[in-house]
Amino acid sequence: MSEARRFGLSAALVSPFDERGRPDLARLVGQARAVLAEGCDSITLFGTTGEGFSIPLRERATMLGAVAGAGISLDKVYAGVSATTVAEAAEQAELALSAGVKGLLVAPPFYLKGVDDEGLYGWFHDFLARLGSEARGVILYHIPGQTAVPLSSSLVRRLRDAFSGVIAGIKDSSGDWATTERFLADHGDIAILVGDERLLARAVRHGAEGSICGLANITPALLRPLVHEGRDDRRVNALVEAIVSLPVLPAVKALVAHRRGDKGYCHVRPPLMPLAAADREKLVATFEAITGEPAGA
C-alpha cells in the first residue's frame, strides 16, 4: 500500500480538564499540536482515551472550535461518537461532520448487553440513514472490553453493502489476534486499525493500515515504525503492560503530564479518579527506564 493511502497513526487524544472539570482548551490545543509534531498522522477527539463518553454536545462543539481556531486542519481530525440513542449519536456525528472532520469513530450502543446482530444492524442502519449523504469516513469501533457489545465481521459486511463507500474502516480494540485476523481476511480492502499496540506491528505486516491508540499521546515517534514498517519494538509492549496494570485512562494522562512537564493534564472526570501519587511516581519511573525520556523531552 502506498503511504498516501495508509491511515497511519492517530492519537486517541486525551481531553484535558481544569480543576472544575471543564474542558481545558489551551492544553487540548497544546497536546494536539505536540502529537502531530512528534509523528502522528492525525488525531481522534472524543474516543475512549479522550473520555468521549463524558463529553456532551455543547462541549464537543467548543473543543472542535478550539482545535480549528488554532489552525489545525480538521482534515487531520477524526471524532468519536459514543451514545446509546440513535438521535444523540446522529447529533454528535452531524456536529463533527459539519465542522469538517475527516471521519467518525462510531461505537455501538452500549447500555444493553447480549443484543444480536439484527438489532445492532437496525441501530447502525438508522444512525447512518439519518446522516444521509453527509455520512463519510465511518470507522466502526469494536471494543467489547468496554462496551460488551462486539461487532461481528458479518455485521460489518451487511453495513458495507447497505451503505456503499461510507464504512472506511474498523478499529479493533479487542486485543484478540484471531479477531484481528478475521477482520483483515474479510475486510482487508478498508482500513483495519488496531487499538492494542502490542498487536500493532504484527497486524501491519498482515495488511492493517495503522492505529488509533492512547499510547500515541505519549510516544508517537516510538510507534511510527510499527505503523509504517510493521517493525516490532519491545519497549512498546513494556509500556503498554505498565499502563494496563493501572487504571488506564488516568495512567495515560499521568504520562502525558510527565511528557509535557505539566500536572494540569492529570485531571479526569468522575467516575474516574487521578492516579495516587505513589502509583504515578512508579509509572513515571518505569516510563523513564523503558524510554530514557525525562519530563519535557
N, C-alpha and C positions, 0 to 999 in steps of 0.2 A: 504494500500500500504506500502511496506517495505521502510525504509528510504534510502536504497541503490538505489532504483528505482526512488524516488521522485526527481523532478527537483530542488526544493528548492528555495533559494533566490539568485538572480543575480542582482548586481548593474548595472544599466544603467549608466556606468561610465562617469563622466564629462571629457571633453577634455580640459586640461589646455593649455592656450596660453600665450606667453610672450608679452611684451609691443608692439612688432611689429606684433603681430598676428600669429607668428609661433608656431607650437606645442612645448610645454614645456615638454620635455621628462622626466626630473628629477621629476617634480611634477606629471606627469602621472604615473610613476612607484611608487612614494610615495603614491598616492591615491589608486592605485590598491593593493599594499601591505596592506595598512591600512584597507580597507573594507574587504579583505579576513581574516585578523587577527581578525576583530571585529565581524565576524559572517556570512559573505556572503559565499555561496557555489561556486559561480562563478562570473565573471564579463562579461559585454557585452560592447564592444567597438563600437563606431560609431552609437549608437542609437540616439533617439531624444534628450535625455538629454545630450548626448555626441556631439551634433551638427554635427552628421554624414552627414547631408545634405550639409555641407560646407567643407567637408574634401575630397580632391581629392586623386587619386590612389597613387601617389608618397608619400604623407604624411601618408596614411594608412600603406604603407609598412614600413616606418620609425617607426611609432608608434607600430606596431606589433613586429618589430625587437627589439625595446627598452624593451617591456614587456618580450619577450622571453629571451633577453640578460640579464635581471635582475634576471633570474632564476625562473620566474613564469611560471608554466606549461601551455601551450596553451590548454591542455585538460580541463582547468578551464576557458576558454575564448570562448565567442560567438562573432560574428562580424555582425554588422548591414549592410544591403545592401539597398541603397537608390538612385535610379536612374530612369529616365523616359525611357531610351532606353534599350532594351534587351542586346545590346552589352556591354554597360557600367555596367549594373547590373551584367552580367556574369564576366566581368573583376574584379569587386570588390569581387565577390564570389570566383573566381578562386585564386586570391591572398590570401585570408584568408584561404581557404581550403588547399592550397599547403603549407601554413605556419604551419598548423596543428591544427587549431581551432576545437573546439568540434562541432560547428554548426553555422548556419546562422539565423539572424532575418531579414526577407525579407519583405520590404514594397511594396505595389503595385505602379504602375506608377501613378504619382500624378498630372501631368500637366492638362490633360483633365478631365473634370467632366461629370457626367451623363453617363459614359460608362457602358455597360451592362455586364452581367456575361460571355457572349460568347467572348466578346473582352478581358476581363480580363483572361479568361481561355487561350486564344491564347497567351497572353503575358507571363503568368507563364509557359505555356507549352513550349514555345520557349526558355525561360530562363533555365528551368530545363533540357531540351533536350541538350542545349549547354554544360551544366556541365557533362552530361553523367554519367558514372559510378562513377565519383568523388562526385556526389551530395550526401549529407548526412546531417542529423540533421537540416533540414529546419523547422524553426518556421515561420508561416505566421503571418504577423503583421497587425492586424485590429485596425487602429487608425483614424477613419473618421473625428475626430475633427481637425486633421492636414492635412490629405491627401484629405478629402472629397470624398474618393473612398472606400466605405465599401466592406468588404469581406463577402459574404453570406455563410451560412452553406452548401448549395448545391454546391457552387463553391469549397469549401474545399473538399467535398466528391468526386467530379469529379477529382480533382488533386490527392487525395489519391489513387483513383482507377487507375489512369493513371501512377502514379509513386509510386508503392508499396514500403513501408518501408522508403521512402525519407522524407515524411512530418512527423516531430517528434512532432509538437505541434502548437498551436495557441496562440498568445499573444493578449488578448482582452483589448484594452485601450479605449473602448467606454465609460466607466463609466456608462453603462446601464445594470442593473441586468438582464433584460429579455434577452438581447443578450448573457450574460454570461451563463445563464440557457440553452439557445438553444445550444450553443457550448458544454456544459457539457453533455447534453442529447444526442446529435448527434455524439460527438467525444470524449467521456469520456475515450476511450482506448488510447488516446495520451495525451500529456501534455497540459492541458489548464492552461494558465498563465494569471494573472490579473494585469493590469498596474495601475489601480486606487486602491491605498492602502486602501481606505475607504470600498471597497467591498471584500478585500482580505480574511479576516478570514471567512466570510460567504461562499465565494466560496470554500475555502479549506474544510470546513465542508461538502460541497456538491460534493467533489471529485477533485477540482482543485489541481494542483501539485506545485503551488508556484507563483513566480512573477519575472519579470524583471522590476525594477522600479527606479525612481530617488531618492526617499527618502532613499534607501539603501546606497547612498553616504554619508549619514549623521548619520543615526541611525540604523545600521544593527542589533544590539542587541535587539532593541525595536521591530523590525519586525520579528525576528526568531520565537517567539511564535505564531504569526499569521500564518506563513507559515508552521510550523512543528506541530502545535497543533490546529490550527483553533481558537485560542483564541483572542477575541476582546480586543482592547486597545483604550480607548477614547483619549489618548494622540496622537496616530497616526492620528486619524480623525482631531484633533485640529491642528496638524502640517500641514496636507495637506490643510486645509482651510486657514491657514495663508499664505502658499506658493502660492496657486492658486488665492489669492486676489491681487497678484502682477504679473508682467511678470515672468513666471515660471522658465525658464532656468537661467536667471540672479539671481533669488532668490535662486535656488538650489546652484549655485556657491557661492553666498554670505554666505550661511550657511556652505558650505564646507570650505571656507576661515576661518570662525569663528571656526569651529571644529579643523582645523589644525593650527590655530594661524598664518595664512599666507595669506595676502591680495593678493598675486600673483595669487591665484585661481579665482579671480573675473573677469579676462579678458574674454570677449566674442568677437565673430566676428560679424561685420555688416551683416545684418541689426539690429542685437540685440545690445542693449546698457546695460552697467552695471547699477545696481540699483543706484538711487540717494542716497546720504549719509543718508538723513533722513529716507528713506524707509529701508535702510539696518540696521540702528540702531534700528528702531522699530521692524523689523523682528527678529533681534538677541535677543532683549529683550523678545519678545514673545516666541522664542525658549527656552531661559533660564527659563522662567516662567513655561513652559509646562514640560520641561525635567529636569530642575535643573542642566544642564550640561554647565559649563563655557567653554571658549576657551581652546583648547588643551586637553580637558578631554577625 
